[in-house]
Amino acid sequence: MSEILVRTTVNGRPVEARIPTRMLLVDFLRDRLGLTGTKVSCGMQVCGACTVFVDERPVSACGFLACDIDGVDVVTVEGLATDDGLTPVQKAFVDCSALQCGFCTPGFVMMSTALLRKTPNPTEEEVGHYLEGNLCRCTGYQPIVEAVLHAAEGASAAESGASHE
């Protein structure tokens, strides 16, 4: 089996590894780096559970070759953590009961984070549209949409200096 040397940054840390040329990014993250927050669900790039950022762009790690991360920045759900603990999106998911089994949650958190970076004050329709590539069997989606809107409201309140409860 052919191998390649990749040099990349994962969650802010430099990584250098020899990997098989056909290794998927999700397998590299989980099996080689122990970053199990990125989930393997469908394996066909349709459920969103394996979403990570590659150079700040959300991608499905189950359909992305690990050799293509050479020289780029990768962020997983573990890399979103702040010194204070949960990110505003993660906290909103907890506050709004937007998780049950939790298997899809990392993908939803990654996509929600991407949306709020792009559109800080999305409408409910925009949230639904942006997250339509993520699947959940447990929550019925409404709590997830509410969590994203809650996170956006919290960010707006923080920027204006108002307190948000």
C-alpha positions as CSV (number, residue, x, y, z in Angstrom):
1,M,0.0,0.0,0.0
2,S,1.3,3.4,-1.0
3,E,2.0,6.0,1.8
4,I,2.4,9.7,1.9
5,L,3.8,12.1,4.5
6,V,1.4,14.8,5.5
7,R,2.2,17.9,7.5
8,T,-0.8,19.8,8.8
9,T,-2.2,21.6,11.8
10,V,-5.1,19.9,13.7
11,N,-6.8,22.0,16.4
12,G,-3.9,24.4,16.4
13,R,-1.2,21.7,16.9
14,P,1.3,20.7,14.2
15,V,0.9,17.1,13.0
16,E,3.3,15.1,10.8
17,A,2.4,11.6,9.9
18,R,2.9,8.9,7.2
19,I,-0.5,7.7,6.1
20,P,-1.9,5.4,3.4
21,T,-2.9,7.4,0.3
22,R,-6.4,6.1,0.5
23,M,-7.0,6.8,4.2
24,L,-10.0,9.0,4.9
25,L,-9.7,12.1,7.0
26,V,-12.3,10.7,9.5
27,D,-10.1,7.6,10.1
28,F,-7.0,9.6,10.4
29,L,-8.6,11.9,13.1
30,R,-10.2,9.1,15.0
31,D,-7.7,6.2,14.7
32,R,-4.4,8.1,14.4
33,L,-5.0,11.2,16.5
34,G,-7.7,9.8,18.9
35,L,-10.1,12.7,18.1
36,T,-13.3,10.7,18.5
37,G,-15.7,13.7,18.5
38,T,-15.9,13.4,14.7
39,K,-18.4,10.6,14.2
40,V,-18.7,8.0,11.5
41,S,-22.3,7.4,10.7
42,C,-23.4,7.0,7.1
43,G,-19.9,6.9,5.5
44,M,-21.4,8.4,2.3
45,Q,-21.2,12.2,3.0
46,V,-25.0,12.6,3.6
47,C,-25.6,12.8,7.4
48,G,-23.1,15.5,8.6
49,A,-22.0,13.6,11.7
50,C,-18.4,13.7,10.5
51,T,-18.2,17.5,9.7
52,V,-14.9,19.2,10.4
53,F,-13.3,22.4,9.2
54,V,-10.6,22.3,6.6
55,D,-9.1,25.8,6.2
56,E,-12.3,27.1,7.9
57,R,-14.6,25.4,5.4
58,P,-16.9,22.6,6.6
59,V,-16.3,19.3,4.9
60,S,-17.5,15.7,5.4
61,A,-14.5,13.9,6.8
62,C,-15.9,10.5,5.7
63,G,-15.4,11.5,2.0
64,F,-12.2,13.5,2.3
65,L,-8.9,11.9,1.7
66,A,-6.4,12.5,4.6
67,C,-3.6,13.1,2.2
68,D,-5.4,16.2,1.0
69,I,-4.9,17.9,4.4
70,D,-1.2,18.4,3.8
71,G,-0.4,22.0,4.5
72,V,-3.9,23.0,5.6
73,D,-5.5,23.8,9.0
74,V,-8.0,21.2,10.3
75,V,-10.4,21.9,13.2
76,T,-12.6,19.2,14.8
77,V,-15.3,19.7,17.4
78,E,-12.6,19.2,20.1
79,G,-10.8,22.2,18.6
80,L,-13.7,24.5,19.2
81,A,-13.3,24.4,23.0
82,T,-12.4,27.7,24.7
83,D,-10.5,28.3,27.9
84,D,-13.9,28.9,29.5
85,G,-15.2,25.5,28.5
86,L,-18.1,25.3,26.1
87,T,-18.5,27.5,23.1
88,P,-21.7,29.6,22.8
89,V,-23.1,27.1,20.3
90,Q,-22.3,24.2,22.5
91,K,-23.8,25.9,25.5
92,A,-27.0,26.8,23.5
93,F,-27.3,23.1,22.5
94,V,-27.3,22.2,26.2
95,D,-29.6,25.1,27.3
96,C,-32.2,24.3,24.5
97,S,-32.1,20.5,25.0
98,A,-30.9,20.1,21.4
99,L,-29.3,16.8,22.0
100,Q,-30.4,13.4,23.0
101,C,-28.2,10.5,22.1
102,G,-25.5,13.0,21.0
103,F,-24.2,11.1,18.0
104,C,-25.1,13.8,15.5
105,T,-24.3,16.7,17.9
106,P,-20.6,17.3,16.8
107,G,-21.7,17.7,13.2
108,F,-24.5,20.0,14.1
109,V,-22.2,22.1,16.3
110,M,-19.6,22.4,13.5
111,M,-22.2,23.4,10.9
112,S,-23.9,25.8,13.4
113,T,-20.6,27.4,14.1
114,A,-19.9,27.8,10.4
115,L,-23.3,29.3,9.9
116,L,-22.9,31.8,12.7
117,R,-19.4,32.8,11.5
118,K,-20.9,33.5,8.0
119,T,-24.3,34.9,9.1
120,P,-24.2,36.1,12.7
121,N,-28.0,36.8,13.0
122,P,-29.6,34.1,10.8
123,T,-33.4,33.7,10.4
124,E,-35.1,30.4,11.4
125,E,-35.3,29.6,7.6
126,E,-31.6,30.3,7.1
127,V,-30.7,28.0,10.0
128,G,-33.0,25.2,8.6
129,H,-31.5,25.6,5.1
130,Y,-27.9,25.6,6.3
131,L,-28.4,22.5,8.5
132,E,-30.4,20.5,6.0
133,G,-27.4,18.3,5.3
134,N,-27.2,17.1,8.9
135,L,-29.4,14.3,10.1
136,C,-30.8,13.5,13.6
137,R,-33.0,10.7,14.6
138,C,-33.8,11.9,18.1
139,T,-34.6,15.6,18.5
140,G,-37.1,16.4,15.8
141,Y,-34.8,19.3,14.6
142,Q,-36.7,22.2,16.2
143,P,-34.6,22.2,19.4
144,I,-31.5,22.3,17.2
145,V,-32.8,25.3,15.2
146,E,-33.8,27.0,18.5
147,A,-30.2,26.4,19.9
148,V,-28.6,28.1,16.9
149,L,-30.9,31.0,17.2
150,H,-30.3,31.2,20.9
151,A,-26.5,31.2,20.3
152,A,-26.9,34.0,17.8
153,E,-29.0,36.0,20.2
154,G,-26.4,35.5,22.9
155,A,-23.6,36.6,20.6
156,S,-25.6,39.7,19.6
157,A,-26.3,40.5,23.3
158,A,-22.6,40.1,24.2
159,E,-21.5,42.4,21.4
160,S,-24.0,45.1,22.4
161,G,-23.0,44.8,26.1
162,A,-26.4,43.5,27.2
163,S,-26.8,40.4,29.4
164,H,-28.7,37.5,27.9
165,E,-30.7,35.0,29.9
